[in-house]
């Protein structure tokens, strides 16, 4: 599953920052609910770190998690600005804008 950015024109994996009072795992669960409207259980250890440049924050570091989705929400915080897309691994790799996210998918699941 991938989701769009806030402009709905770029497909990406759910991601975001973490608050000082939460763990990386808690942040991953929260961001996935906020951006993609799904809940589930994180599977295995975190992947990464992955480095990338952000227009807003400069150099950033991200960790990614695999989530077994257990619930798809009809309403979620960013539904009005994002689109949730269920797709094959091949489509996710081909559609995802950021190369570092494609690397995450390839490293974990192999080439599509």
Secondary structure, 3 states (H helix, E strand, C coil): CEEECCCCCCEECCCCCCCCCCCHHHHHHHHHHHHHCEEEEEEEEEEEEEEEEECCCEEEEEEEEEEEEEEECCCCCCCCCCCEECCCHHHHHHHECCHHHHHHHHHHHCCC
